[in-house]
């Protein structure tokens, strides 16, 4: 494939972006056989399968996802060029594609990314949330620059990546006001038989919490297991059960979700990592996140009353 046919690439990109050939046909005002034929020609030119069928759906292969990410960049540059030629400017700065693990506390992720939003030079931040395993695969395809995770990558992941420790936080119990009033006295003994919302069993935090319950001889009533940390807090804010979260963002949790902190789960900590494809960080925005975290961000956040600093 010596030269890319950008018309074919554009048709491929539209189908991948809108999820189906029929949806792309509506956007492009073209007949379905036209798009299908062009996709076949493009796939032959690339020399690799870009799609596979799952039932009636077309799903991108690994190669297809890589081509889609390149196409995204190509057509984004095309839009910027058009804006520049029309005198609107681009405001283009360094771009950073961040993957955020679904088990990663979103308030912690925001705290890590927030300094980039205050840089004097504008930057383009793109965040994708997914399971850590899938995000690590995207790193290997160079479509993500960094993954924020609550667990380090291991050799079993199959990806050649490097872990950068960001910091850790003690873990506390939170509850909606009515539940907090009921379970505040004689903490933590009062938690025996209390309704809890817990992370799913495949998360590092859940394993630590199970050990803590055992060490305290507590038997919680598990109301629900929720992998996504933000959804878990939403359930908790509605009074569905008590839940755990990093003390480092206790003030935000209490303010945003209207909950109260009951106490710490002594000995339980959540650790946070940046995972990249390089040991030495070349991307300036990735380096900025690590520098901010290593300058004592978590030490500051984990001091009671300091989370709003």
Phi, psi and omega in degrees: 000095186275328183221134180283131171275105188289338175291316177296318178299322181294318177298316178302313182298319180294319179295314180295321183291320185262356169092350179195161178294319183296320179295319179295322178300319179297318181291324185268350182060045179235158179283151184299318178301328180296310181294316181301317180296318180292324177296319179297316179297318181295318179297321178294322180292321179292325180082025179206154177288128179257341183227155167222154182268133171236097188067237178266357185268148170263127181238137181292138170282178177301315178297320178299319179295320179297316179297321180298317180295320176296318179298321177304313179296317183299312184283336172294318176296322177298318178296319180295320178298318178298316179297319180297317181294333177272004175081015182268349183074165182248331186059026187284131174230187178300142182255137179229121176261114185248132170260132180244120179299141183295338178273350181289128176302124186292330177292325175293315179302317179298317180300324180287323184274333187309320180303331180293333181283349182252007179292148179293325177273128181297147177226160179249114182252125178238117182251134177235130178255134179193181175290146184304318183300317181289325179293323178296326176295323179292328175299317181295336177271000179064025176265349175231138181272330186203145174245132172263124187217158176268000176223148176284154173288147179241163177304334181294341180293338179082354181260142176276096184223169182230139180265139176234113183290129182260323182157183181215163180218145169296160182244138183234165177260134180234157179202155171297155188309317183296317178290323179299318179297323183285326188246019182280326188282143177057043178291137003264003182301329181296346183280352180294121182081005180284151178284129183234148168253119187239153171297160180290161189292347181272005182260152180295321181297320182296320179298319178293321181292321178300320177294322179294317177302316180296317182294330180268359182056048179249142177239094181286154170264112185276108180285321181198152172246124187230124182282320182283123186294323181291320178294322179300317179293326178296317174300316181296320179297331179278359178086017182286342180168169175283156181212163181252146176200161180298135176295337182303334180240031183301317183295321178294319180298315181292323181285312185286325186253359178065032182253174178233148178269128182268324182167177181270152168267090189306129177090349179265126177230152172250130180252151186229142187225148165257131181244126182228170179274350181238143174289314176269126187278117180264332182283123185298328181285325174296315179299323180294321178296314181294320180297317180297317181293321185281350176276013174101020180305312184287327175300317181292314184294328186275002173275131180306131177083003184251000188292343180266004183293000000 
